[in-house]
Amino acid sequence: MHRSHLTADANLRPDPRAMLQLLKPITWFPPMWAFGCGVVSSGQSVSAQPLVVLLGVLLAGPFVCGASQIVNDWFDREVDAINEPHRPIPSGRVPGSIGLYFAIVWTLLSLLVGAVLGLWVFWATALGLALAWAYSAPPLRLKLNGWWGNAAVGISYEGLAWITGAAVMAGGALPAWPVLVLAGLYSLGAHGIMTLNDFKSVEGDLKMGIRSLPAQLGPERAAKLACVVMALPQVVVIGLLFAWGRPVHATVVCVLLVLQVLAMRKMLRDPRALAPWYNGTGVTLYVLGMLASAFAVRALLPVAGP
């Protein structure tokens, strides 16, 4: 009996490597990049407060994004058993309800870090975490419909992370309005990026009743929609940069958009096969445009004011 009890307890111990895998470090790049764009667009010097910037980067990546990944894996454990049974929870490497407890603890830690960085950072963190839970967890489970789920992820990973970066540099205050406008536009474009990410799980989504846009519209229509949704906000950004007197930055974003359109044309020949390729090429061009826009706002702020 004693030996059996010890064996049962050992079986409930999660694999530390599986716990790290739940945080999905590879997914931290988009919000950390957006946070960096926020830092650049603030017009403030990073060297003046390097530790604050480092803590903000950790908040955007390992904490908030990491929490969203744990939450998603917990509430996706059934569909993952079909699509990706090797993942930590369906494989049993994170047994029982440990994944849920991990998600709750990591969410609370993220809120604590956000509070340390200032009022607006805290509220941006809270909204991002609320969207993360609403995306994956019942009763809302926004990911069941690609229209709402993709919007939630785009806002969290791009817009809120960008605003957080600028707010951190402003001592936790509300960023300047041009920063908010660009963060909002690139959030809209990220909706299309998320649509392309959904191509990898169409079969499981159809079986589980998850209405991702590729499952709803079919691969071809969903891919075309994703391209339009990614491109249009960048067209608006280009127009704004010209209007704000930043023609060099506007031209850079325009060239990057043209290259994206060329990549889109190739991807549309076979969306299901080439969506991963586009995520490695076209999305890279997209985020480079984000950085160029951030530098444009950085140059603009001394004139526009807060």
Secondary structure, DSSP 4 states (H G I P E B T S, - for coil): -HHHHHHHHHHTSPPHHHHHHHH-GGGGHHHHHHHHHHHHHTT--GGGSHHHHHHHHHIIIIIIIHHHHHHHHHHTHHHHHHH-TTSTTTTTSS-TTHHHHHHHHHHHHHHHHHHHT-HHHHHHHHHHHHHHHHHHSTTT-GGGBHHHHHHHHHIIIIIIHHHHHHHHHTTTPPPPHHHHHHHHHHHHHHHHHHHHHGGGGHHHHHHHT-B-HHHHH-HHHHHHHHHHHHHHHHHHHHHHHHHTT-HHHHHHHHHHHHHHHHHHHHHTTSHHHHHHHHHHHHHHHHHHHHHHHHHHHHHHHHHH--
